[in-house]
Amino acid sequence: MNVRPLNDRVLVLRVEAEEKTAGGLIIPDTAKEKPQQGKVVAVGSGRVGDDGKRTPLEVKAGDRVLFSRYAGTDIKIDGVEHLFMKEDDILAILD
């Protein structure tokens, strides 16, 4: 299925969290938090300003991003969990 976000929306695939701590302890699934990093899968065409002009988004498909903990809406696409969010919920682009 192809999904194309509208306006300033972004589709993100969460990056899996580490399963071990730095000390080598294995973290059980019940204690894991959802990761706050992801890979941008698709972006919308941009935000429409008050003057009617469209401003393109700063993120692009393929960028690795850091987003706020409670950002966006979880959805499943072809059985894979994705996250729909506004560009404003993205805190940083990771290099």
C-alpha positions as CSV (number, residue, x, y, z in Angstrom):
1,M,0.0,0.0,0.0
2,N,1.3,3.5,-0.9
3,V,0.7,6.2,1.7
4,R,1.2,9.9,0.9
5,P,0.9,12.2,3.9
6,L,-0.9,15.5,3.4
7,N,0.4,19.1,4.1
8,D,2.9,19.1,7.0
9,R,2.4,15.5,8.0
10,V,5.2,12.9,8.2
11,L,5.1,9.1,8.2
12,V,7.8,7.6,10.4
13,L,9.0,4.0,11.0
14,R,10.2,3.6,14.6
15,V,13.7,2.3,15.1
16,E,13.9,-0.7,17.4
17,A,15.2,0.0,20.9
18,E,18.2,-1.7,22.3
19,E,17.5,-5.1,23.9
20,K,20.5,-4.9,26.2
21,T,21.9,-2.3,28.6
22,A,25.4,-1.0,28.4
23,G,26.2,-3.4,31.3
24,G,24.9,-6.4,29.3
25,L,21.5,-6.9,31.1
26,I,18.7,-8.0,28.8
27,I,15.6,-5.7,29.0
28,P,12.3,-7.7,28.9
29,D,9.6,-6.5,26.5
30,T,7.3,-5.4,29.4
31,A,9.9,-2.9,30.6
32,K,10.8,-1.4,27.2
33,E,9.7,2.0,26.3
34,K,8.8,2.9,22.8
35,P,11.8,4.4,21.0
36,Q,11.8,8.1,20.2
37,Q,13.8,7.7,17.1
38,G,12.7,6.7,13.6
39,K,13.3,6.8,9.9
40,V,11.1,9.1,7.8
41,V,9.2,7.0,5.2
42,A,7.2,9.7,3.5
43,V,6.5,13.4,3.8
44,G,3.7,15.7,2.8
45,S,3.9,18.6,0.3
46,G,4.4,21.3,3.0
47,R,2.5,23.8,5.2
48,V,0.3,26.4,3.6
49,G,1.0,29.8,5.0
50,D,-1.5,32.7,5.6
51,D,-0.5,34.1,2.3
52,G,-1.5,30.9,0.5
53,K,2.0,29.9,-0.4
54,R,3.2,26.4,0.4
55,T,6.4,26.1,2.5
56,P,8.3,22.8,2.0
57,L,9.2,20.6,4.9
58,E,12.7,20.5,6.4
59,V,12.7,16.7,6.7
60,K,12.8,14.3,3.7
61,A,12.3,10.6,3.2
62,G,15.2,8.6,4.5
63,D,16.1,11.1,7.3
64,R,16.6,9.6,10.8
65,V,14.7,11.8,13.3
66,L,14.2,12.3,17.0
67,F,10.6,13.0,18.1
68,S,8.7,13.8,21.3
69,R,7.6,10.9,23.4
70,Y,3.8,11.2,22.8
71,A,4.0,12.5,19.3
72,G,1.7,11.3,16.5
73,T,-0.7,8.5,15.9
74,D,0.2,4.8,15.6
75,I,-1.1,3.1,12.5
76,K,-0.4,-0.3,10.8
77,I,0.5,-0.4,7.1
78,D,0.9,-3.8,5.7
79,G,1.2,-5.2,9.2
80,V,4.1,-2.9,10.2
81,E,3.7,-0.2,12.9
82,H,4.2,3.3,11.7
83,L,3.7,6.7,13.2
84,F,1.9,9.7,11.6
85,M,2.9,13.0,13.0
86,K,3.2,16.7,12.2
87,E,6.6,18.1,11.4
88,D,6.4,20.2,14.6
89,D,6.6,17.1,16.7
90,I,10.0,16.3,15.2
91,L,12.7,17.6,17.6
92,A,15.9,17.0,15.5
93,I,17.3,15.3,12.4
94,L,20.1,12.8,13.4
95,D,23.2,12.6,11.2
